[in-house]
Amino acid sequence: MSKFSKPSDNTTEYELQRLNKLRRYDIIDSPPELLFDLIAEIAKTTFKASGSFISFIDEAKVYFKANTSPIPVSVLEKEDSLCEVASQATEITLIEDTHSYPEISNNAYVKMDNGIRFYAAAPIITMEGFIIGTVSVIDEKPRHDIEQDQLLILKWLARITLEKLESRLINRISVRAYDDRLHRLAHDMKNPATSLIAYGQLLDKGLLSQEKLVSLGKKIEQTGRNIEQTMNNLLNEAKNENASIDLRFETVEVIDLINAAAATFDSTLKEKQQTLKISCQTDGYIQVDQERINDVLNNLLSNAIKYSHEGATIEIICSEEANSIIFEFKDNGLGLTREDITKLFTKFAKLSSVPTAKERSNGIGLYIVKTLVQLHGGKVWASSAGKNLGSSFFISLPKQESSPITN
């Protein structure tokens, strides 16, 4: 149980990565949504409390996605919010009587008439270990009757909140891809549609010679064929979801990518008492969309952590081979069956193993990994000696032949 302990990762780099993850969810200052309201109501009812919140912590403010309390606020400065206090630890914060703690006794919402005397909060923690908010309950009187089952439910509600955020993110990506296709179709169809209107107006006047009618007929036919080709291209793109992703390439040093992935999961590794070993046998560079390749590496490291037991050792091995850079993510965890290997990298794959600490797994991560790697002209594969014998996931990306020129 936590009160006011500071997180071990309270650094500028951690905060930048935390804010980046939070903003990808596009939840800050967004309108109410039924499921979040229901989660808050369940928390309030479970504790028989006077109010509850679902809060998200931005750079300087705390935003309330759901609020069932008598305090009519939707946003607060961080220093005025108990949520900011609760976000300092990965465990549940339980304050049975706020008047017993000088650290918060001057808080405006503690000092006010019928102010907060009881507070409990469960942090909303991403898989990467970033605390982005809390699910919390309050009461106007001290509470010394709280049971462990109530606190466990609060923790579950925080995890359900994260599940909803992940679902919203996946849906938004799909919708944006669909919107991109529609916008492109509208743009591509505008010119031929204008041409057909002009041709129709010429025909309507009835002033064209036979020769010009033949010529106009050919133009109409060609315009129709162009429209047909545009529609076919759109249908092909709809089948090939890779085509909806726009990449922005830049030259990146291999070791920098690996170190960034390792730093992202530092707190998660500590939580499961796991050791990460990095062996980079190249000082080479690759041309990639850095954000997308970060997603790939983070996904593979996340899986290695999830499917390995507490105290396990995980390795990232990087090497050169011909014109490629090979990344290997190796663990000695739950391993893969032959049937598992045939299902890998497909959408919503159901594998025989489940995460060792019941972490989140939506069955789409490896499919996204394959999609992004292939867009970069690379390959992805996996190997395993069998069930409970660990596994290795590999990606191969084209190597840049020379180092970038620097001034």
Phi, psi and chi 1 to 4 in degrees:
 res  aa     phi    psi   chi1   chi2   chi3   chi4
   1 MET       -  139.9 -151.2   64.4   60.4      -
   2 SER  -114.6  150.6  168.4      -      -      -
   3 LYS  -115.4  -76.3  -70.4  -66.1 -169.3  -58.3
   4 PHE  -137.0   24.7  -50.2  106.9      -      -
   5 SER   -68.8  144.0   56.5      -      -      -
   6 LYS   -84.0  144.8  -68.8  -73.3 -177.0 -178.7
   7 PRO   -72.6  149.1   26.7  -32.7      -      -
   8 SER   -68.0  -20.4   59.4      -      -      -
   9 ASP  -104.4   29.4  -68.1  -52.5      -      -
  10 ASN   -79.3   66.9 -169.7   20.6      -      -
  11 THR  -122.0  166.0   62.2      -      -      -
  12 THR   -60.7  -42.9  -59.8      -      -      -
  13 GLU   -63.9  -43.7 -179.1   60.9   27.9      -
  14 TYR   -59.4  -45.3  170.3   86.9      -      -
  15 GLU   -64.8  -39.8 -179.0   64.5    5.1      -
  16 LEU   -62.7  -44.2  -71.8  173.4      -      -
  17 GLN   -68.3  -37.8  -67.1 -174.2   38.4      -
  18 ARG   -62.3  -46.1 -172.8 -168.7   73.3   81.7
  19 LEU   -65.3  -38.5  -70.5  171.9      -      -
  20 ASN   -61.3  -43.9 -178.7   59.4      -      -
  21 LYS   -64.9  -44.6 -177.6   67.6  176.6 -179.5
  22 LEU   -58.6  -44.4  171.5   63.9      -      -
  23 ARG   -72.5  -22.4  -71.8  163.9 -173.3  170.5
  24 ARG   -65.5  -28.0  -71.8 -168.0   68.6 -177.5
  25 TYR   -74.0  -16.9  -70.7  127.3      -      -
  26 ASP    54.1   45.7 -162.0   21.5      -      -
  27 ILE  -105.5  -20.8 -165.6   72.2      -      -
  28 ILE   -64.7  130.3  -68.0  -62.0      -      -
  29 ASP    57.3   33.3 -151.9   17.6      -      -
  30 SER   -95.4  158.0   57.5      -      -      -
  31 PRO   -68.3  163.8   22.7  -32.4      -      -
  32 PRO   -59.2  149.9  -22.2   32.9      -      -
  33 GLU  -134.3  142.5  -65.5  177.3   49.7      -
  34 LEU   -57.2  -46.3  177.6   59.9      -      -
  35 LEU   -63.2  -41.1 -177.5   58.3      -      -
  36 PHE   -63.5  -40.6  -68.4  106.9      -      -
  37 ASP   -61.7  -40.7  -69.6  -20.3      -      -
  38 LEU   -65.6  -40.9  -71.1  175.0      -      -
  39 ILE   -59.6  -43.6  -69.1  171.0      -      -
  40 ALA   -64.2  -40.6      -      -      -      -
  41 GLU   -64.5  -39.0  -71.0  -71.0   -7.7      -
  42 ILE   -63.1  -42.2  -68.7  169.7      -      -
  43 ALA   -61.4  -46.2      -      -      -      -
  44 LYS   -60.9  -44.6  179.0  179.7  176.4  179.4
  45 THR   -68.0  -40.3  -58.2      -      -      -
  46 THR   -59.4  -38.0  -61.3      -      -      -
  47 PHE   -96.0   -2.0  -77.7   79.6      -      -
  48 LYS    48.1   47.1  -63.0 -178.5  173.6   61.1
  49 ALA   -97.0  170.7      -      -      -      -
  50 SER   -86.5  -13.1   63.2      -      -      -
  51 GLY  -169.9  166.5      -      -      -      -
  52 SER  -152.0  159.9   59.0      -      -      -
  53 PHE  -141.1  151.0  -53.9   96.0      -      -
  54 ILE  -117.3  117.5  -64.4  178.4      -      -
  55 SER  -122.3  145.9  -44.8      -      -      -
  56 PHE  -127.1  135.9  -66.5  100.9      -      -
  57 ILE  -103.4  110.9  -51.8  166.0      -      -
  58 ASP   -90.8 -163.5 -158.7    6.3      -      -
  59 GLU   -63.9  -44.2 -174.1  173.1   11.4      -
  60 ALA  -126.9   -9.6      -      -      -      -
  61 LYS  -132.1  159.7  -62.3 -179.8 -176.1  -65.3
  62 VAL  -112.5  126.1  172.3      -      -      -
  63 TYR  -107.7  135.1  -67.7   85.6      -      -
  64 PHE   -97.6  113.3  -64.4   93.9      -      -
  65 LYS   -78.4  -31.8 -179.2   65.2  177.1  178.2
  66 ALA  -141.0  142.5      -      -      -      -
  67 ASN  -148.2  110.4  178.6   -2.9      -      -
  68 THR  -105.9   12.2   70.6      -      -      -
  69 SER   -89.3  168.5   80.4      -      -      -
  70 PRO   -78.1   -0.2   23.7  -30.2      -      -
  71 ILE   -90.5  110.5  -57.0  174.1      -      -
  72 PRO   -83.7   72.3   32.3  -33.7      -      -
  73 VAL  -126.0  149.9  -65.8      -      -      -
  74 SER  -121.4  -16.1   58.8      -      -      -
  75 VAL  -153.8  142.7   59.7      -      -      -
  76 LEU  -136.1  155.6  -73.0  177.5      -      -
  77 GLU   -66.8  146.8  -62.0  -64.8  -33.0      -
  78 LYS   -57.2  -40.8  -78.6  173.0   70.6  169.5
  79 GLU   -67.7  -15.4   59.0  -94.6   25.1      -
  80 ASP   -94.9   -0.7  -65.0  -28.1      -      -
  81 SER  -111.0  133.4  172.2      -      -      -
  82 LEU   -70.7  -20.5  -65.2 -178.0      -      -
  83 CYS   -58.9  -39.3  174.7      -      -      -
  84 GLU   -63.2  -37.2  168.5   65.1    3.8      -
  85 VAL   -63.8  -46.9  172.1      -      -      -
  86 ALA   -66.3  -24.9      -      -      -      -
  87 SER   -77.9   -0.5   71.5      -      -      -
  88 GLN   -81.9   -1.4  -57.6  -54.7  -53.7      -
  89 ALA  -146.0  156.1      -      -      -      -
  90 THR   -85.3   -8.5   58.0      -      -      -
  91 GLU   -94.6  171.7  -59.4  175.0    2.2      -
  92 ILE   -69.3  136.7  -72.3  180.0      -      -
  93 THR   -94.9  125.1  -65.9      -      -      -
  94 LEU  -125.7  115.5  174.8   61.1      -      -
  95 ILE  -119.3  100.3  -56.3  174.8      -      -
  96 GLU   -69.8  -31.6  -65.8  167.5  -36.9      -
  97 ASP  -147.3  109.6 -174.9   -3.6      -      -
  98 THR   -63.1  -24.5   57.4      -      -      -
  99 HIS   -72.3   -9.5  -71.9 -170.7      -      -
 100 SER   -88.1   -1.8  -60.2      -      -      -
 101 TYR  -124.0  106.9  -65.4   91.9      -      -
 102 PRO   -57.3  -28.6  -21.8   32.4      -      -
 103 GLU   -59.3  -28.6  -61.1   95.4  -33.9      -
 104 ILE  -122.1    4.3   58.5  175.3      -      -
 105 SER   -64.9  -24.1   59.6      -      -      -
 106 ASN   -92.4    2.5  -72.6  -36.0      -      -
 107 ASN   -60.7  134.5 -178.9  -80.7      -      -
 108 ALA   -57.6  -35.5      -      -      -      -
 109 TYR   -85.9  -11.1  -65.0   95.4      -      -
 110 VAL   -85.3  -39.8  171.8      -      -      -
 111 LYS   -78.1  -23.1  -66.6 -163.8  -51.9 -178.7
 112 MET   -63.9  161.5   65.9 -174.4  -70.1      -
 113 ASP   -58.4  134.7  -68.2  -20.4      -      -
 114 ASN    53.9   39.0  -62.6  -41.3      -      -
 115 GLY   -76.2 -175.0      -      -      -      -
 116 ILE   -75.6  116.3  -60.0  171.6      -      -
 117 ARG  -106.1  -25.2  -70.4  -67.2  -60.1  -87.0
 118 PHE  -126.1  140.9  162.7   76.8      -      -
 119 TYR  -149.5  132.1 -179.9   78.3      -      -
 120 ALA  -139.1  138.1      -      -      -      -
 121 ALA  -146.2  139.7      -      -      -      -
 122 ALA  -109.6  129.1      -      -      -      -
 123 PRO   -71.5  144.1   26.5  -33.6      -      -
 124 ILE   -91.5  110.5  -58.4  168.6      -      -
 125 ILE  -116.7  123.9  -51.9  175.2      -      -
 126 THR   -72.2  166.3   70.9      -      -      -
 127 MET   -59.4  -29.9  178.4   56.5 -156.1      -
 128 GLU   -77.0   -5.9  -61.1   87.8  -10.1      -
 129 GLY    95.1   11.1      -      -      -      -
 130 PHE   -87.0  129.1  -59.8  125.7      -      -
 131 ILE   -89.5  112.9  -61.7  173.7      -      -
 132 ILE  -108.0   -7.3   58.7  173.1      -      -
 133 GLY   174.6 -165.9      -      -      -      -
 134 THR  -146.4  157.4   63.3      -      -      -
 135 VAL  -109.0  121.5  177.5      -      -      -
 136 SER  -136.1  159.8   59.2      -      -      -
 137 VAL  -130.7  151.0  -69.8      -      -      -
 138 ILE  -134.8  161.6   62.1  169.5      -      -
 139 ASP  -146.6  159.5 -145.2  -29.2      -      -
 140 GLU   -87.2   -1.1  -61.6  167.5   -5.2      -
 141 LYS  -133.9  155.6   58.8 -177.0 -178.1  -64.2
 142 PRO   -61.1  150.0  -20.0   31.5      -      -
 143 ARG  -130.5  116.2  -63.4  -75.7  -61.9  -86.6
 144 HIS  -116.4   17.6  -59.6  -80.0      -      -
 145 ASP  -111.3   14.5   58.5  -17.2      -      -
 146 ILE   -74.9  133.9  -57.5  -55.6      -      -
 147 GLU  -104.6  159.5  -61.5  179.3   -3.5      -
 148 GLN   -61.8  -35.1  -73.5  -60.9  -45.5      -
 149 ASP   -62.0  -37.0  -75.6   -9.0      -      -
 150 GLN   -65.8  -42.8  -68.1  170.8  -66.6      -
 151 LEU   -65.9  -35.8  -63.0  174.4      -      -
 152 LEU   -64.7  -41.3 -176.5   59.1      -      -
 153 ILE   -62.5  -40.6  -70.3  172.3      -      -
 154 LEU   -60.2  -40.8 -165.9   64.2      -      -
 155 LYS   -63.6  -41.9 -176.4  176.9 -179.8  179.6
 156 TRP   -63.1  -39.8  -71.7  -15.4      -      -
 157 LEU   -64.2  -34.4  -68.3  174.7      -      -
 158 ALA   -65.2  -38.0      -      -      -      -
 159 ARG   -70.0  -38.2  -68.7 -168.5   65.7  171.7
 160 ILE   -62.8  -38.6  -68.3  171.3      -      -
 161 THR   -59.6  -43.3  -58.9      -      -      -
 162 LEU   -64.1  -39.9 -177.7   65.7      -      -
 163 GLU   -58.1  -42.0  -69.8  -74.0  -30.6      -
 164 LYS   -64.2  -41.0  174.7   60.8  175.5  174.5
 165 LEU   -61.2  -43.7  -68.2  176.6      -      -
 166 GLU   -63.8  -40.4  -68.4  -73.4  -14.2      -
 167 SER   -63.9  -41.7  -62.0      -      -      -
 168 ARG   -62.1  -39.7  -70.8  170.0   82.0 -100.9
 169 LEU   -64.2  -46.6  179.5   59.4      -      -
 170 ILE   -62.6  -43.9  -69.6  171.5      -      -
 171 ASN   -63.2  -39.3  -70.8  -22.8      -      -
 172 ARG   -67.2  -38.0 -165.3  167.1   65.3 -106.4
 173 ILE   -62.2  -42.3  -69.7  170.8      -      -
 174 SER   -64.3  -43.1  -61.2      -      -      -
 175 VAL   -64.6  -41.0  168.4      -      -      -
 176 ARG   -63.6  -39.2  -77.6  176.8  179.7  171.4
 177 ALA   -62.8  -40.9      -      -      -      -
 178 TYR   -65.0  -44.1  177.6   73.9      -      -
 179 ASP   -62.5  -39.9  -75.4  -13.3      -      -
 180 ASP   -59.3  -41.3  -74.3  -14.8      -      -
 181 ARG   -64.9  -42.4  -68.6 -167.6 -171.9  110.5
 182 LEU   -63.6  -42.8  -74.7 -179.3      -      -
 183 HIS   -63.3  -41.8  -67.7  157.1      -      -
 184 ARG   -66.2  -39.6 -137.4  163.4   39.6 -115.1
 185 LEU   -62.8  -46.0  175.5   63.3      -      -
 186 ALA   -59.9  -41.5      -      -      -      -
 187 HIS   -65.0  -45.6  178.1  -90.2      -      -
 188 ASP   -70.5  -26.2  -68.5  -14.5      -      -
 189 MET   -89.1  -13.9  -64.9  -70.3  -77.5      -
 190 LYS   -63.1  -48.8 -175.1  175.5 -179.1 -179.8
 191 ASN   -64.5  -49.4  -73.0  -22.6      -      -
 192 PRO   -63.6  -33.1   15.4  -27.8      -      -
 193 ALA   -64.9  -41.0      -      -      -      -
 194 THR   -62.5  -40.2  -58.7      -      -      -
 195 SER   -63.9  -43.8  -63.4      -      -      -
 196 LEU   -62.7  -37.9  -72.6  176.1      -      -
 197 ILE   -62.6  -43.3  -68.3  171.0      -      -
 198 ALA   -64.4  -41.9      -      -      -      -
 199 TYR   -63.7  -40.3  -62.0  154.0      -      -
 200 GLY   -62.9  -39.0      -      -      -      -
 201 GLN   -65.1  -38.4  -69.7  171.8  -20.1      -
 202 LEU   -64.3  -43.0  -74.0  172.5      -      -
 203 LEU   -65.3  -36.1  -70.7  172.3      -      -
 204 ASP   -64.7  -30.1 -173.9   54.1      -      -
 205 LYS   -74.3  -22.4  -68.0  178.8  179.8  178.5
 206 GLY    64.0   29.4      -      -      -      -
 207 LEU  -108.5    5.7  -58.9  175.9      -      -
 208 LEU   -88.9  143.3  -62.3  177.7      -      -
 209 SER   -73.5  168.1   64.6      -      -      -
 210 GLN   -59.0  -40.4 -176.3   62.7   32.5      -
 211 GLU   -63.3  -42.3 -177.8 -179.6  -10.4      -
 212 LYS   -72.8  -29.9  -71.3 -175.6  177.6  179.9
 213 LEU   -64.1  -41.7  -77.6  172.7      -      -
 214 VAL   -62.1  -44.8  171.6      -      -      -
 215 SER   -63.1  -41.7  175.2      -      -      -
 216 LEU   -66.8  -36.9 -174.0   59.1      -      -
 217 GLY   -60.4  -39.7      -      -      -      -
 218 LYS   -66.4  -39.0  -70.0 -180.0  179.2  179.2
 219 LYS   -64.7  -41.0  -70.3  179.5  179.5  179.2
 220 ILE   -63.6  -42.2  -67.9  172.4      -      -
 221 GLU   -61.4  -44.7  179.6 -176.1    5.7      -
 222 GLN   -66.0  -39.0 -174.3   58.5   49.5      -
 223 THR   -63.5  -41.1  -59.9      -      -      -
 224 GLY   -61.9  -40.4      -      -      -      -
 225 ARG   -65.2  -37.8  -68.5 -171.4 -177.1  -80.9
 226 ASN   -63.8  -40.9  -69.9  -18.2      -      -
 227 ILE   -63.8  -42.4  -68.2  173.2      -      -
 228 GLU   -60.5  -41.9 -179.1 -177.2   37.5      -
 229 GLN   -66.3  -39.3 -174.4   60.0   50.8      -
 230 THR   -60.8  -43.3  -62.4      -      -      -
 231 MET   -64.7  -40.3  -60.7  -61.2  -68.3      -
 232 ASN   -63.2  -41.2  -73.4  -24.5      -      -
 233 ASN   -61.5  -40.9  -69.2  -18.3      -      -
 234 LEU   -63.6  -43.6 -178.0   70.7      -      -
 235 LEU   -63.6  -38.9  -69.5  172.0      -      -
 236 ASN   -65.1  -39.1  -71.5  -27.5      -      -
 237 GLU   -65.2  -37.2  -76.4 -172.7   15.3      -
 238 ALA   -63.8  -33.5      -      -      -      -
 239 LYS   -73.6  -36.3  -66.1  175.2 -175.0  175.6
 240 ASN  -102.8   92.9  176.3   17.3      -      -
 241 GLU   -64.9  -19.2  -64.6 -177.4   21.1      -
 242 ASN   -58.7  -31.0  -60.3    0.7      -      -
 243 ALA   -69.9  -13.4      -      -      -      -
 244 SER   -87.3   -0.1   65.7      -      -      -
 245 ILE  -103.6  123.4  -58.7  174.2      -      -
 246 ASP   -97.8  119.4 -176.2   25.6      -      -
 247 LEU   -99.2  146.0  -61.2 -178.8      -      -
 248 ARG  -121.5  103.3  -61.1  177.3 -178.5  178.2
 249 PHE   -83.4  144.0  -73.9   90.6      -      -
 250 GLU  -149.7  159.4   57.0 -175.8  -52.0      -
 251 THR   -86.5  127.6  -60.7      -      -      -
 252 VAL  -133.6  141.1 -175.9      -      -      -
 253 GLU   -78.4  137.3 -169.3  169.3    3.2      -
 254 VAL   -57.9  -46.4  171.0      -      -      -
 255 ILE   -63.1  -30.8 -172.3   62.2      -      -
 256 ASP   -65.0  -38.8  -71.2  -16.8      -      -
 257 LEU   -63.6  -44.0  -70.5  170.6      -      -
 258 ILE   -65.7  -44.3  -64.4  176.0      -      -
 259 ASN   -63.1  -36.4  -73.1  -22.6      -      -
 260 ALA   -64.5  -41.7      -      -      -      -
 261 ALA   -64.7  -42.8      -      -      -      -
 262 ALA   -61.8  -42.8      -      -      -      -
 263 ALA   -65.1  -35.9      -      -      -      -
 264 THR   -60.9  -35.2  -61.8      -      -      -
 265 PHE  -106.4   18.0  -72.6   91.6      -      -
 266 ASP   -57.4  -47.9 -177.4   59.1      -      -
 267 SER   -69.7  -34.9   60.8      -      -      -
 268 THR   -65.7  -41.1  -50.0      -      -      -
 269 LEU   -62.3  -42.0  -71.8  160.2      -      -
 270 LYS   -64.0  -39.2  -71.5  176.9 -178.2  175.9
 271 GLU   -62.5  -37.0 -171.7  175.3  -21.8      -
 272 LYS   -96.7    9.3  -67.8 -170.8   77.3  170.4
 273 GLN    53.7   39.1  -60.1  174.8   27.1      -
 274 GLN   -99.5  154.3  -65.1  171.2  -22.6      -
 275 THR  -110.7  132.7  -59.5      -      -      -
 276 LEU  -108.3  122.8  177.1   62.7      -      -
 277 LYS  -108.5  131.7  -68.6 -175.4  176.9  179.2
 278 ILE  -114.9  127.2  -64.3  173.9      -      -
 279 SER  -127.9   97.9  174.5      -      -      -
 280 CYS  -103.6  109.8 -172.1      -      -      -
 281 GLN   -99.5   23.7  -58.2  158.2   13.5      -
 282 THR  -147.1  147.9  174.8      -      -      -
 283 ASP  -110.9   28.2   57.0   -0.7      -      -
 284 GLY   -79.9  175.0      -      -      -      -
 285 TYR  -123.0  153.9  -67.7   79.1      -      -
 286 ILE  -134.7  153.3   51.3  178.2      -      -
 287 GLN   -99.9  114.2  -93.4 -149.4  -31.1      -
 288 VAL  -145.3  164.6  -66.1      -      -      -
 289 ASP   -81.5  106.6 -178.1  -46.6      -      -
 290 GLN   -60.4  -40.5 -171.5  166.7   -5.6      -
 291 GLU   -63.4  -41.1 -178.1  178.6  -13.7      -
 292 ARG   -69.4  -41.8  -59.0  -67.3 -170.9  176.7
 293 ILE   -70.6  -32.2  -70.1  -58.6      -      -
 294 ASN   -58.5  -41.0  -77.8  -18.5      -      -
 295 ASP   -59.6  -42.0  -74.2  -15.7      -      -
 296 VAL   -62.6  -53.0  168.0      -      -      -
 297 LEU   -63.6  -40.5  -58.8 -174.9      -      -
 298 ASN   -63.4  -38.7  -71.8  -10.4      -      -
 299 ASN   -64.4  -44.5 -161.7  -61.8      -      -
 300 LEU   -68.9  -39.5  -65.8  178.4      -      -
 301 LEU   -68.5  -39.2 -179.3   53.7      -      -
 302 SER   -58.0  -44.9  168.9      -      -      -
 303 ASN   -63.8  -41.8  -78.3   -9.6      -      -
 304 ALA   -60.3  -39.0      -      -      -      -
 305 ILE   -68.2  -46.5  -67.3  169.4      -      -
 306 LYS   -64.1  -37.9  -74.6 -167.3  -71.0 -170.9
 307 TYR   -99.6   17.4  -69.1   94.8      -      -
 308 SER  -116.2  151.5  -65.2      -      -      -
 309 HIS   -79.7  167.3  -64.3  -72.9      -      -
 310 GLU   -57.0  140.4  -79.9 -165.4    9.3      -
 311 GLY    80.4    1.4      -      -      -      -
 312 ALA   -74.3  162.4      -      -      -      -
 313 THR  -108.0  131.1  -63.7      -      -      -
 314 ILE  -118.0  141.4  -64.0  163.6      -      -
 315 GLU  -122.0  141.2  -64.0  180.0   72.4      -
 316 ILE  -115.0  118.1  -57.7  178.1      -      -
 317 ILE  -117.3  129.1  -56.5  165.9      -      -
 318 CYS  -126.4  133.3 -171.8      -      -      -
 319 SER  -148.5  167.5   58.8      -      -      -
 320 GLU  -102.7  145.0  -69.0 -171.7   24.4      -
 321 GLU  -149.1  110.2 -174.5  177.0  -73.4      -
 322 ALA    55.0 -115.8      -      -      -      -
 323 ASN  -103.3   21.4  -62.1  -41.9      -      -
 324 SER  -127.5  156.6  -60.3      -      -      -
 325 ILE  -107.4  127.9  -60.0  -69.2      -      -
 326 ILE  -108.1  125.5  -50.1  -64.3      -      -
 327 PHE  -106.3  128.7  -63.0   83.0      -      -
 328 GLU  -120.5  129.0  178.2 -176.1    0.0      -
 329 PHE  -109.9  108.4  -69.5   76.6      -      -
 330 LYS  -115.2  133.1 -176.9  177.8 -178.7 -179.3
 331 ASP  -136.8  165.4   65.7   69.3      -      -
 332 ASN  -114.0   38.9   54.9    6.3      -      -
 333 GLY   -90.7 -134.8      -      -      -      -
 334 LEU   -73.7  -17.6  -60.5 -179.2      -      -
 335 GLY    71.7 -177.8      -      -      -      -
 336 LEU  -133.6  141.9  -61.2  164.9      -      -
 337 THR   -84.6  170.0   65.0      -      -      -
 338 ARG   -61.5  -38.2  -71.3 -175.6  178.9  179.7
 339 GLU   -66.3  -39.4 -176.7 -179.9   -0.4      -
 340 ASP   -56.3  -45.6  -73.4  -23.7      -      -
 341 ILE   -62.2  -33.1  -69.5  177.8      -      -
 342 THR   -70.9  -22.4   64.1      -      -      -
 343 LYS   -93.1  -15.8  -64.2  177.4 -178.5  176.7
 344 LEU   -56.6  148.8  -71.1  175.8      -      -
 345 PHE    68.6   14.3  -49.3  111.3      -      -
 346 THR  -104.8  156.1   58.7      -      -      -
 347 LYS   -68.6  132.5 -162.5 -179.5  -71.1 -172.4
 348 PHE    58.4   38.5  -54.3  117.2      -      -
 349 ALA   -65.9  138.0      -      -      -      -
 350 LYS  -108.6  110.6  -63.6  -66.0 -176.9 -177.0
 351 LEU   -98.8  168.7  -55.6 -178.5      -      -
 352 SER   -75.0  -23.7   61.1      -      -      -
 353 SER   -97.2  154.0  -60.7      -      -      -
 354 VAL  -123.5  151.8  -64.3      -      -      -
 355 PRO   -52.7  141.2  -28.3   36.8      -      -
 356 THR   -68.1  -25.1   56.7      -      -      -
 357 ALA  -116.5   26.0      -      -      -      -
 358 LYS    59.3   34.5  -62.5 -177.7  179.4  179.1
 359 GLU   -69.5  169.2  -63.7  101.5  -32.9      -
 360 ARG   -71.4  139.3 -175.2  178.5 -167.6  -81.0
 361 SER  -149.3  116.8  178.5      -      -      -
 362 ASN  -103.5    0.2   56.3   27.9      -      -
 363 GLY    77.2    7.7      -      -      -      -
 364 ILE  -117.2  -10.8 -160.5  170.1      -      -
 365 GLY   -59.1  -47.8      -      -      -      -
 366 LEU   -69.9  -29.1  -70.0  176.8      -      -
 367 TYR   -63.3  -42.8  170.4   77.9      -      -
 368 ILE   -65.0  -40.9  -66.5  173.0      -      -
 369 VAL   -56.1  -49.4  165.1      -      -      -
 370 LYS   -61.1  -44.2  179.5 -178.6  177.1 -178.3
 371 THR   -58.4  -48.8  -62.5      -      -      -
 372 LEU   -69.4  -39.5  -66.1  175.4      -      -
 373 VAL   -64.6  -43.4  169.3      -      -      -
 374 GLN   -64.6  -36.0  -72.1 -178.6  -20.9      -
 375 LEU   -61.8  -27.4  -80.6  171.0      -      -
 376 HIS   -88.9    7.2  -77.0   81.2      -      -
 377 GLY    76.8   22.4      -      -      -      -
 378 GLY  -109.4 -173.4      -      -      -      -
 379 LYS  -132.5  157.3  -60.8  177.0 -178.1  178.0
 380 VAL  -139.6  139.7   58.0      -      -      -
 381 TRP  -157.2  173.5   68.3   97.5      -      -
 382 ALA  -145.0  158.4      -      -      -      -
 383 SER  -144.5  154.0   66.1      -      -      -
 384 SER  -158.2  143.1  175.1      -      -      -
 385 ALA   -77.9  -10.2      -      -      -      -
 386 GLY   137.7 -175.4      -      -      -      -
 387 LYS   -59.4  131.1 -163.0   71.0  172.7  172.7
 388 ASN    64.5   19.6  -63.1  -44.5      -      -
 389 LEU  -117.3   18.4  -64.2  175.0      -      -
 390 GLY    78.1  174.8      -      -      -      -
 391 SER  -155.7  162.7   57.4      -      -      -
 392 SER  -130.6  133.5  -74.4      -      -      -
 393 PHE  -113.6  133.5  -77.4   78.8      -      -
 394 PHE  -120.5  144.1  -58.5   85.2      -      -
 395 ILE  -131.7  143.0   59.3  172.5      -      -
 396 SER  -120.8  126.2  169.6      -      -      -
 397 LEU  -126.5  146.0  -66.3  169.3      -      -
 398 PRO   -60.5  136.0  -22.4   33.0      -      -
 399 LYS   -87.4  140.0  178.7  179.2   65.5  175.0
 400 GLN   -79.7  129.6 -177.1  165.5  -54.9      -
 401 GLU   -69.2  -28.8  -68.9  -57.9  -36.7      -
 402 SER  -134.2  156.6   58.9      -      -      -
 403 SER   -70.3  151.4  -58.6      -      -      -
 404 PRO   -65.0  148.7   24.6  -33.9      -      -
 405 ILE   -78.5  128.6  -61.5  173.3      -      -
 406 THR  -118.3  150.9   56.8      -      -      -
 407 ASN   -75.1      -  -67.2  -31.2      -      -
